[in-house]
Amino acid sequence: MALKIENIDNWIFDLDNTLYPEDTNLFARVSKRMTVFIQKEFNLEEEPARDLQRKMFKQYGTTMRGLMTEYDMDPENFLHFVHDIDVSDMQVDMELKDLLGKLPGRRFIYTNGSVAHAKNITSQLGIENLFEDVFDIVASNFLPKPAPQPYDDMVIKFSADPTRSVMIEDMAKNLRPAADLGMMTVWLRHNKDWSSEDSEGDHIHYAIDDLKLWLKEIIN
């Protein structure tokens, strides 16, 4: 059964690999910057730096959270460095802009990245002005999804009734706290293993493979 848009007042989108396709490989640029940061910070060669990056991501949900916890790293410097990427090859997505603009209610972004990163991406896609606000990793007190507390803080900041909200996200595990709050959830599947972690369960209300195709279906 298709989601009924008349029941939704708040559309909460993840950013990376959600508002743009995973095969764009944009996040790979951020990941590369993380590796370089770790190389410089810890005086490591590339492969050991990448191993540490993966270890922190696996144990703590984000590389940044792991480095903060285990090495007392300054998160602001990290965020500024890793999100300083060139996105000039991204094209304005007029189709996505049109579809998002047809959604009733308010549109938001909830990201484990930074506000600056979100603005960089959405402005390049031509959709920045369609979003009322961004809840980023700084607003979450550097607790990454799926830690439950930031979800509570996010709905307060957005003044959003969870029962009238939907969250769209490419990592299935990040939808569980949203469902626990009473939100409808949409998992945007792709072929990375970490996308499907915790994908079995009733916290996934809809599973889709193409954001724009799904938006067309629910709007029409």
C-alpha positions as CSV (number, residue, x, y, z in Angstrom):
1,M,0.0,0.0,0.0
2,A,1.4,3.4,-1.0
3,L,2.1,6.0,1.7
4,K,-0.8,8.6,1.8
5,I,0.8,12.0,1.6
6,E,-2.2,13.7,3.1
7,N,-1.3,12.0,6.4
8,I,2.2,13.5,6.4
9,D,3.1,17.0,7.6
10,N,6.9,16.5,8.0
11,W,9.3,14.9,5.5
12,I,12.7,14.1,7.1
13,F,15.4,13.1,4.7
14,D,18.8,11.7,5.3
15,L,21.4,13.4,3.1
16,D,24.3,11.2,1.8
17,N,23.3,8.4,-0.5
18,T,19.6,9.4,-0.1
19,L,19.1,12.8,-1.8
20,Y,21.6,11.7,-4.4
21,P,22.2,8.2,-5.7
22,E,24.7,6.0,-3.9
23,D,26.4,5.2,-7.2
24,T,27.3,8.9,-7.5
25,N,30.2,7.9,-5.2
26,L,30.2,11.3,-3.6
27,F,30.5,9.9,-0.1
28,A,33.7,8.1,-1.3
29,R,35.3,11.6,-1.5
30,V,34.4,12.3,2.1
31,S,35.7,8.9,3.1
32,K,39.0,9.6,1.3
33,R,39.3,12.9,3.2
34,M,38.7,11.0,6.4
35,T,41.6,8.7,5.6
36,V,43.9,11.7,4.8
37,F,42.9,13.4,8.0
38,I,43.8,10.3,10.1
39,Q,47.1,9.9,8.2
40,K,48.0,13.5,9.2
41,E,46.6,13.3,12.7
42,F,48.3,10.1,13.7
43,N,51.3,10.0,11.3
44,L,50.1,6.8,9.6
45,E,50.5,5.4,6.1
46,E,47.3,5.1,4.0
47,E,46.4,1.5,4.7
48,P,46.8,1.7,8.5
49,A,44.8,4.9,8.5
50,R,42.0,3.3,6.5
51,D,42.0,0.3,8.9
52,L,41.6,2.7,11.8
53,Q,38.9,4.6,10.0
54,R,36.9,1.3,9.3
55,K,37.4,0.2,12.9
56,M,36.0,3.4,14.4
57,F,33.0,3.4,12.0
58,K,32.2,-0.2,12.9
59,Q,32.5,0.3,16.6
60,Y,30.9,3.7,17.0
61,G,28.6,4.3,14.1
62,T,30.8,7.1,12.7
63,T,34.5,7.4,12.3
64,M,34.4,10.8,14.0
65,R,32.6,9.5,17.1
66,G,35.2,6.8,17.5
67,L,38.1,9.2,17.2
68,M,36.5,11.5,19.7
69,T,35.9,8.7,22.2
70,E,39.2,6.9,21.9
71,Y,41.6,9.7,21.0
72,D,39.9,12.9,22.3
73,M,39.9,14.3,18.7
74,D,38.5,17.8,18.0
75,P,35.3,17.2,16.0
76,E,35.1,20.7,14.5
77,N,38.5,20.4,12.7
78,F,37.5,16.9,11.5
79,L,34.2,18.0,10.1
80,H,35.7,21.0,8.3
81,F,38.4,18.9,6.8
82,V,36.5,15.9,5.6
83,H,33.6,17.9,4.1
84,D,35.8,20.1,2.1
85,I,35.1,18.3,-1.1
86,D,34.6,19.4,-4.7
87,V,31.0,18.8,-5.8
88,S,31.2,20.9,-9.0
89,D,30.5,17.8,-11.2
90,M,27.1,17.3,-9.6
91,Q,24.3,18.6,-11.8
92,V,21.2,20.5,-10.7
93,D,18.4,17.8,-10.4
94,M,15.4,19.6,-11.7
95,E,13.3,16.4,-11.5
96,L,14.1,15.9,-7.8
97,K,13.5,19.6,-7.2
98,D,10.0,19.4,-8.8
99,L,9.0,16.3,-6.9
100,L,10.2,17.6,-3.5
101,G,8.4,20.8,-4.2
102,K,5.1,18.9,-4.7
103,L,5.2,17.3,-1.2
104,P,2.7,18.8,1.2
105,G,4.0,20.1,4.5
106,R,7.6,20.8,5.6
107,R,10.8,19.2,4.5
108,F,13.9,18.7,6.7
109,I,17.3,17.0,6.6
110,Y,18.7,14.9,9.4
111,T,22.4,14.0,8.7
112,N,25.4,12.6,10.5
113,G,27.3,15.2,8.5
114,S,27.5,18.9,9.0
115,V,25.1,21.8,8.1
116,A,27.9,23.1,5.8
117,H,28.1,19.7,4.0
118,A,24.3,19.6,3.6
119,K,24.2,23.1,2.2
120,N,27.0,22.3,-0.2
121,I,25.2,19.3,-1.6
122,T,21.7,20.7,-1.7
123,S,22.8,24.0,-3.3
124,Q,24.6,22.0,-6.0
125,L,21.5,19.9,-6.6
126,G,19.3,23.1,-6.7
127,I,17.2,22.0,-3.8
128,E,18.6,24.0,-0.8
129,N,15.6,26.3,-0.5
130,L,13.1,23.5,-0.3
131,F,14.3,22.5,3.2
132,E,13.2,24.4,6.2
133,D,16.0,23.2,8.5
134,V,18.9,20.8,9.0
135,F,19.6,18.7,12.1
136,D,23.3,17.8,11.9
137,I,25.9,16.0,13.9
138,V,26.7,19.1,15.9
139,A,23.0,19.6,16.8
140,S,23.0,15.9,18.0
141,N,25.9,16.7,20.4
142,F,28.1,14.5,18.1
143,L,25.9,11.4,18.8
144,P,25.4,9.7,15.4
145,K,22.4,7.9,14.2
146,P,21.0,5.5,15.4
147,A,21.6,6.8,19.0
148,P,18.0,7.4,20.2
149,Q,18.5,10.7,22.1
150,P,19.2,12.9,19.0
151,Y,15.9,11.7,17.4
152,D,14.0,13.2,20.4
153,D,16.0,16.4,20.1
154,M,15.4,16.5,16.3
155,V,11.6,16.4,16.5
156,I,11.7,19.1,19.2
157,K,13.9,21.3,17.1
158,F,11.7,20.8,14.1
159,S,8.5,21.1,16.1
160,A,7.4,17.9,14.4
161,D,4.7,15.5,15.5
162,P,6.3,12.1,14.9
163,T,2.9,10.5,14.1
164,R,2.6,13.0,11.2
165,S,6.2,12.5,10.0
166,V,8.1,10.2,7.7
167,M,11.8,9.6,7.6
168,I,13.6,8.5,4.4
169,E,17.1,6.9,5.0
170,D,19.5,4.6,3.2
171,M,20.7,2.8,6.4
172,A,18.0,0.6,7.7
173,K,19.3,0.6,11.3
174,N,18.9,4.4,11.4
175,L,15.1,4.0,11.0
176,R,14.5,2.0,14.2
177,P,14.5,5.0,16.6
178,A,12.3,6.9,14.1
179,A,9.7,4.1,14.1
180,D,9.9,3.9,17.9
181,L,8.8,7.6,18.0
182,G,5.9,6.8,15.8
183,M,7.2,8.0,12.5
184,M,6.5,6.2,9.2
185,T,9.8,5.0,7.8
186,V,11.2,4.5,4.3
187,W,14.3,2.5,3.6
188,L,16.1,3.5,0.4
189,R,18.0,0.3,-0.4
190,H,21.3,0.0,-2.2
191,N,24.0,-2.6,-2.6
192,K,26.3,-1.7,0.2
193,D,26.3,-4.2,3.1
194,W,26.0,-1.4,5.7
195,S,22.7,-0.3,4.1
196,S,20.9,-3.5,5.0
197,E,22.1,-3.9,8.6
198,D,19.0,-4.3,10.8
199,S,16.7,-4.3,7.8
200,E,14.6,-7.2,9.1
201,G,11.9,-5.9,11.4
202,D,8.6,-4.0,11.6
203,H,10.5,-0.7,12.0
204,I,10.8,-0.7,8.2
205,H,7.4,0.4,6.8
206,Y,8.4,0.9,3.2
207,A,11.4,-0.3,1.2
208,I,12.3,1.4,-2.1
209,D,15.1,1.3,-4.6
210,D,14.7,4.7,-6.3
211,L,13.8,7.9,-4.5
212,K,12.5,9.9,-7.4
213,L,10.4,6.9,-8.7
214,W,8.9,6.5,-5.2
215,L,8.1,10.2,-4.9
216,K,6.3,10.1,-8.3
217,E,4.2,7.2,-7.1
218,I,3.1,8.7,-3.9
219,I,2.4,12.2,-5.4
220,N,0.4,10.8,-8.3
